[in-house]
Amino acid sequence: MDFSYSPAEEEFRQRLRAWLADALPAGWGETVFEPEDEEERYLFRADWDRKLHSGGWTGINWPVEYGGHGATLTERAIFAEEMARARAPESLNIIGQNLAGPTILRHGTEEQKKRFLPKIISSDEIWCQGFSEPNAGSDLASVRTRAELRGDKFIVNGQKIWTSFAQYSQWCFALVRTDGDLPKHKGLSFLLIDMSSPGISIRPLRQISGESEFNETFFDDVEVPAENIVGGINEGWRIAMTTLAYERGPEDCLGRQIRFKQELEKLIDVAASKPSNGGVAIDDPRVQEKLGRSITEVEAMRLIALRSFSRYKNGGERGSDASVVKLYWSHAAQRMYENALDILSPEAVLSDNDPLADAGGKFQLSYLQSKAFSIYSGSSEIQRNIIGERLLGLPR
């Protein structure tokens, strides 16, 4: 693996870094942060998406003819790193830009590309993902939301869950059952659904962290034009596997790795100043062991992601290696936040509104959020099955 960058790639990095320094508010990440109110935070992120677009930093590696900038895969990796390094706000349209867009680019018709891609890049249309259901999360092929073709429309009935940002979305890509007589993987289709359609209702779900990013979404005789199918009828599983390869892939991991590293550095600072047994917490060999393991695992996240990027650059297809990336980072991050609460000791129970909470209660919130890491984007059990069967050749 070659870790060096060309002069053009270094110029790209410095140009992006300079733009971020100018675009983000003064004091960002130190004294200025995202709004705490959820509604205000998502409006803030929508504004940030528009600023990114006006600066030419959305869809950077998409084809120019669809509104992208034709950047290389390496530049896409640099973009993920620099956004995280600057602690830039996460995109409100992350599902559209990272999942819906690449899937439509790969499998959509020319009409679908021209219709949807420019508005994804501009964030004029926000997207959500309609995959999981109450009885079909890890076993995605068991979805029961049905779509019946009647003339030139599909009639959709059913329920989706964990539909992140559905309350802010204009569009949803959904995996639906179009043939109940075929084997479960074979009878699925991939639809693009207008969220303003009559018959759609959204119910936000309060999470353990106190946030309501996730939603239940109900479809009651929702009409979807037949031209909104991606691929053919009953080809949805193949299309969905492309979506999941992007969702679990190295682009996401590279950005996460840097954000995890920033929190780990903050944890090291806390341990180095926290009084304990006549010294400070970091003097304890057990604390040193926990921190050392997290330092190693966070760095390994970066190397695993770069290995996948290297394979893609050499012409390799996206596939099961994404499961290795996803499985590793989700558990390494969970262990890091478990270590954080162990190091905080009795103060770990203090929340963010307590003036005595270390680091403003950030580690407690991150610990609660991390409980979902090994579930969303495919549970760890499913990732292990994929790795065992498709990469290691083990029997089912």
QUITA-V761719 format. One record per residue. N is the residue number from 1. RES is the residue in three letters. PHI is phi as a letter, one per 30 degrees, with the letter a starting at -180 (NA if undefined). Layout:
N/RES/PHI  N/RES/PHI
This chain:
1/MET/NA  2/ASP/c  3/PHE/c  4/SER/d  5/TYR/c  6/SER/d  7/PRO/e  8/ALA/d  9/GLU/d  10/GLU/d  11/GLU/d  12/PHE/d  13/ARG/d  14/GLN/d  15/ARG/d  16/LEU/d  17/ARG/d  18/ALA/d  19/TRP/d  20/LEU/d  21/ALA/d  22/ASP/d  23/ALA/d  24/LEU/d  25/PRO/d  26/ALA/e  27/GLY/i  28/TRP/d  29/GLY/i  30/GLU/c  31/THR/c  32/VAL/c  33/PHE/b  34/GLU/d  35/PRO/e  36/GLU/d  37/ASP/d  38/GLU/e  39/GLU/d  40/GLU/d  41/ARG/d  42/TYR/d  43/LEU/d  44/PHE/d  45/ARG/d  46/ALA/d  47/ASP/d  48/TRP/d  49/ASP/e  50/ARG/d  51/LYS/d  52/LEU/e  53/HIS/d  54/SER/d  55/GLY/d  56/GLY/i  57/TRP/c  58/THR/c  59/GLY/h  60/ILE/d  61/ASN/c  62/TRP/d  63/PRO/e  64/VAL/d  65/GLU/d  66/TYR/c  67/GLY/j  68/GLY/d  69/HIS/b  70/GLY/i  71/ALA/d  72/THR/d  73/LEU/d  74/THR/d  75/GLU/d  76/ARG/d  77/ALA/d  78/ILE/d  79/PHE/e  80/ALA/d  81/GLU/d  82/GLU/d  83/MET/d  84/ALA/d  85/ARG/d  86/ALA/d  87/ARG/h  88/ALA/d  89/PRO/e  90/GLU/d  91/SER/d  92/LEU/d  93/ASN/c  94/ILE/d  95/ILE/d  96/GLY/d  97/GLN/d  98/ASN/c  99/LEU/b  100/ALA/d  101/GLY/e  102/PRO/d  103/THR/d  104/ILE/d  105/LEU/e  106/ARG/d  107/HIS/b  108/GLY/d  109/THR/d  110/GLU/d  111/GLU/d  112/GLN/d  113/LYS/d  114/LYS/d  115/ARG/d  116/PHE/c  117/LEU/d  118/PRO/e  119/LYS/d  120/ILE/d  121/ILE/d  122/SER/d  123/SER/i  124/ASP/d  125/GLU/b  126/ILE/c  127/TRP/c  128/CYS/b  129/GLN/c  130/GLY/c  131/PHE/c  132/SER/d  133/GLU/b  134/PRO/e  135/ASN/c  136/ALA/a  137/GLY/c  138/SER/d  139/ASP/c  140/LEU/d  141/ALA/d  142/SER/c  143/VAL/e  144/ARG/c  145/THR/e  146/ARG/c  147/ALA/b  148/GLU/c  149/LEU/d  150/ARG/b  151/GLY/i  152/ASP/c  153/LYS/b  154/PHE/c  155/ILE/c  156/VAL/c  157/ASN/b  158/GLY/l  159/GLN/b  160/LYS/c  161/ILE/b  162/TRP/i  163/THR/d  164/SER/e  165/PHE/i  166/ALA/e  167/GLN/d  168/TYR/c  169/SER/c  170/GLN/c  171/TRP/b  172/CYS/b  173/PHE/c  174/ALA/b  175/LEU/c  176/VAL/b  177/ARG/c  178/THR/c  179/ASP/a  180/GLY/d  181/ASP/c  182/LEU/d  183/PRO/e  184/LYS/e  185/HIS/d  186/LYS/c  187/GLY/c  188/LEU/c  189/SER/b  190/PHE/c  191/LEU/c  192/LEU/c  193/ILE/c  194/ASP/d  195/MET/d  196/SER/d  197/SER/d  198/PRO/e  199/GLY/j  200/ILE/c  201/SER/b  202/ILE/b  203/ARG/b  204/PRO/d  205/LEU/c  206/ARG/d  207/GLN/c  208/ILE/d  209/SER/d  210/GLY/j  211/GLU/d  212/SER/b  213/GLU/d  214/PHE/d  215/ASN/b  216/GLU/c  217/THR/b  218/PHE/c  219/PHE/c  220/ASP/b  221/ASP/h  222/VAL/d  223/GLU/c  224/VAL/b  225/PRO/e  226/ALA/d  227/GLU/d  228/ASN/d  229/ILE/d  230/VAL/c  231/GLY/i  232/GLY/c  233/ILE/d  234/ASN/i  235/GLU/c  236/GLY/d  237/TRP/d  238/ARG/d  239/ILE/d  240/ALA/d  241/MET/d  242/THR/d  243/THR/e  244/LEU/d  245/ALA/d  246/TYR/d  247/GLU/d  248/ARG/c  249/GLY/d  250/PRO/d  251/GLU/e  252/ASP/d  253/CYS/d  254/LEU/d  255/GLY/d  256/ARG/e  257/GLN/e  258/ILE/d  259/ARG/d  260/PHE/d  261/LYS/d  262/GLN/d  263/GLU/d  264/LEU/d  265/GLU/d  266/LYS/d  267/LEU/d  268/ILE/d  269/ASP/d  270/VAL/d  271/ALA/d  272/ALA/d  273/SER/c  274/LYS/d  275/PRO/d  276/SER/a  277/ASN/h  278/GLY/i  279/GLY/b  280/VAL/b  281/ALA/e  282/ILE/d  283/ASP/d  284/ASP/d  285/PRO/e  286/ARG/d  287/VAL/d  288/GLN/d  289/GLU/d  290/LYS/d  291/LEU/d  292/GLY/d  293/ARG/d  294/SER/d  295/ILE/e  296/THR/d  297/GLU/d  298/VAL/d  299/GLU/d  300/ALA/d  301/MET/e  302/ARG/d  303/LEU/d  304/ILE/d  305/ALA/d  306/LEU/d  307/ARG/d  308/SER/d  309/PHE/e  310/SER/d  311/ARG/d  312/TYR/d  313/LYS/d  314/ASN/d  315/GLY/j  316/GLY/d  317/GLU/d  318/ARG/d  319/GLY/a  320/SER/d  321/ASP/d  322/ALA/d  323/SER/d  324/VAL/d  325/VAL/e  326/LYS/d  327/LEU/d  328/TYR/d  329/TRP/d  330/SER/d  331/HIS/d  332/ALA/d  333/ALA/d  334/GLN/e  335/ARG/d  336/MET/d  337/TYR/d  338/GLU/d  339/ASN/d  340/ALA/d  341/LEU/d  342/ASP/d  343/ILE/d  344/LEU/d  345/SER/h  346/PRO/e  347/GLU/d  348/ALA/d  349/VAL/d  350/LEU/d  351/SER/c  352/ASP/d  353/ASN/c  354/ASP/c  355/PRO/d  356/LEU/c  357/ALA/d  358/ASP/d  359/ALA/h  360/GLY/i  361/GLY/i  362/LYS/d  363/PHE/d  364/GLN/d  365/LEU/d  366/SER/d  367/TYR/d  368/LEU/d  369/GLN/d  370/SER/d  371/LYS/d  372/ALA/d  373/PHE/e  374/SER/d  375/ILE/c  376/TYR/d  377/SER/i  378/GLY/j  379/SER/d  380/SER/d  381/GLU/d  382/ILE/d  383/GLN/d  384/ARG/d  385/ASN/d  386/ILE/d  387/ILE/d  388/GLY/d  389/GLU/d  390/ARG/c  391/LEU/c  392/LEU/c  393/GLY/i  394/LEU/d  395/PRO/d  396/ARG/d
